[in-house]
Amino acid sequence: MRPKQNTPTIYDIADAAGVSPSTVSRVLGGSNYPVAPRTKARIKELAEQMGYVSKAPRLDRSAVESVHVLVPDLCNPFYTALVSGLESSLRAYGLDMVLTNTNWDPAREKALVSRLTRLNTPMIIAPVSQDLGHIETALTHNAEIVLIEAALPQKCPGIQFNSYAGGVMATQHLLSRGLNQIAYLSPPLTRLTRLEVYNGFRAAMESAGLPLASELVLIGQDEALTDEDTFALGVQMCQQLLAGLPAPPQAIFCENDMIALGVLQHLQSLSIRVPEDISVIGIDNIPLGALAVPQLTTVDQCTREMGSLAAELFRGQHLDPHRKPVQLLLEPQLIVRQTVR
């Protein structure tokens, strides 16, 4: 009896299609061996449905000319800066970049990773969610992958921002200014980076002996898919926060800069002065933050450098596939401007 596999094999497809494993192998391997068109179509359909990935040999590294880059949102300033750093470094190494927007769709990302693995296409990926099962499967099939901003599998090179330290740093800056009543606004904690920022905020507050009041912590339920949506989320959450409190908080810590900019607009519409009445801080250091009035205090994630280093990690692993995967952690930097008193 064949042992049960964790991933589908040609034997599973053969059982489902009612044909021999050799027929499946010929069809999926692109052989010219004659197979009835209907049978061929059925085998390919089953392979796609079952998520079959062929165990391809490692590609000829000297022949690689491009890298496929997958990011969740091309309009987001964070990913714009990330891609800029990636592209310039890949170009310097003589590599082209093929860019795909996964649009925060886990199913689309999973399908793309499976397809690119079958095509022996190298990838640099900023994953949509914390579930990396499809990445780990691709790695077992010799896929060349570098991850950005994800919990890194042991065998995968990648780069992360120390989001926990960023949350601690922003909170401690507010506390150092005598601001003890701090509200926290965030999109859904569906991404590791967001959860780590929140954990850093909580740890800094607990270390200072300050309890976390539930009415001061607002976590969004729905994912904002565009910058406009994220900005609007900041406005909405600020409205909700102020409506639920007998008096405004001393400060508002926003998980990202676009939410912080929405908060700034709403506060200004109410003639609440920033930073005199309420201080505001974000995380990201997107260019728009420096253009706001007042200019946004934030935590720099070194985003462009992250992209550049991801390209460097890819090149190193590409040239020496036998080396131990390098995993980097970038530390935060506080950017002091005008929105914290």
Number of C-alpha atoms within 10 A of each C-alpha: 3 5 5 9 8 7 11 15 20 20 16 19 24 19 12 13 19 11 14 13 17 12 19 24 18 15 19 17 11 8 11 8 9 10 14 9 9 8 16 17 13 15 24 17 13 16 23 14 10 14 16 20 24 21 14 14 10 12 15 8 12 8 7 15 13 16 21 18 21 25 23 21 20 19 14 18 19 20 18 18 19 23 23 15 20 23 21 17 21 21 13 10 13 10 17 17 18 12 15 16 15 20 17 17 13 18 11 14 25 19 14 16 25 21 17 17 25 18 14 19 18 23 22 25 23 22 24 24 16 14 14 17 11 15 22 17 17 23 16 11 17 17 27 23 28 26 25 25 21 21 18 19 16 12 14 20 23 29 24 20 21 19 26 22 20 29 29 21 21 27 26 20 15 22 17 9 11 11 19 18 18 24 22 23 25 24 23 15 16 15 17 16 22 19 19 19 27 26 17 23 26 20 17 20 20 12 11 12 10 14 11 16 10 9 13 18 17 18 14 15 11 10 14 16 14 14 15 15 15 23 21 20 24 28 21 16 23 23 14 13 20 15 11 11 11 7 8 18 18 19 25 28 27 28 27 25 29 27 29 30 26 23 27 29 19 19 19 13 10 8 10 15 15 20 17 11 15 20 24 26 32 28 29 21 24 23 13 13 21 16 10 14 14 16 16 30 24 32 24 18 23 18 23 19 17 25 26 19 19 28 25 17 22 25 17 15 19 17 11 12 14 8 10 12 19 16 19 18 13 16 15 22 17 16 18 14 15 19 23 25 16
